Amino acid sequence: MRMCAPAIVLLFALAAPAAADGGRVDTRRMQQGLRALRDDDVQERVRGVGLLSSCRKQPECAPAVRALQRALFDPQPAVRHAVLAALTALDARAAGGDVVRLLQVEHDARVLPAALLALGSLRVAGAEAAVTKFASHPAAAVRAAAMSAAGDLGGAAMRRLVLNSLQMAGDEDSEWLVRSSAVLAMAKIGRAEDLALVQRAYRRGGGRAFWLARAAVARAVTALHPRPREPLELLLADSDPRVAVTAAKGLADAGFSAVLVRHLGNAKSSIRAAAVGGVRQADLRSAGAQLRRMARFDRSRGVRWAAAKVLFAWDDPLGDRLLLDALRSKEATIWAEALALLAQKTGGKHGRDVEAWREDLQRRRKR
């Protein structure tokens, strides 16, 4: 299925950009961003937005927020899109009114989804009318973002809007983008009795054919089902790992962490891999000993690699060793992924020089 960026954002909301220097404000970095934002070159202004977004919420970053608020009306869509993401990362609640004003004049279908997602993320008061307006926009990505905003804003009016969209999307939502977003919204603002409506729309509309819809249902079941264990275990066996991992995390979120950990020993390697992913997403450090055994001895190479990556993310020494070993792999996909993870953690650039990476990791541990 052809996916667009808003769909990924809607289901797997990634963490905001990390703050520089452990969350401290880098004054030089902020000044660079402010200068870049005044540049005539579009890409330079986008770069400036990225620099300013790392300031986060410290009071001394107020100039960055004010500059971003002004840049929200930049003539270039790429800049406006970047600014909306930055304001969301900064949790700049003061910019809520500016986002509403932008929505009154914005026509670019690439910017509108970002504006609606920011509207919801910033919990802008009195934004229900704007969300309702864009819930009937011709572009599916815009309608999907409106559903996400409705789920973030909550309230009776937004709940009715989401339920109506879920029932009526039909042929205008052939890839289940809008309805999946509506299901995710119901996971946030729905009631237990709404789950029957969600499941009916899912069955009648053919949602089973789309991974995003199945993953969204897993979220809704976790939030709304009075006894979610059985349906989540069924989804744990889904052929798409994104659905299976979502179901795995749902088990942990619903209080069935022990069930999830037991599935680490499932006979099917796909379910073991999904359980590993769920353990990581739920941050179940109590399963560390089992993951260490799996990383070394599981009969599936894919499961071993999945467990190794979790251990590495948890700063387990065995994870470090296994990632370094992966640099020697003959498979380009393995050593390239190991290289990316090492660079992300340490900031180093050593290619496949195992000893150089080992020294970086040791220095990091000492710090």
Secondary structure, DSSP 8 states (H G I E B T S, - for coil): ----HHHHHHHS-------GGGG---HHHHHHHHHHHT-SSHHHHHHHHHHHHTTTT-GGGHHHHHHHHHHTT-SSHHHHHHHHHHHHHTT-GGGHHHHHHHHHH---TTTHHHHHHHHHHTT-TT-HHHHHHHTT-SSHHHHHHHHHHHHHH-SHHHHHHHHHHHHH-GGGGTTSHHHHHHHHHHHHH--TTHHHHHHHHHHHTTGGG-HHHHHHHHHHHHHH-SS-HHHHHHHHT-SSHHHHHHHHHHHHHTT-HHHHHHGGG-SSHHHHHHHHHHHHHHT-GGGHHHHHHHHHH-S-HHHHHHHHHHHHHTT-HHHHHHHHHHTT-S-HHHHHHHHHHHHHHH----TT-HHHHHHHHHHHHH-
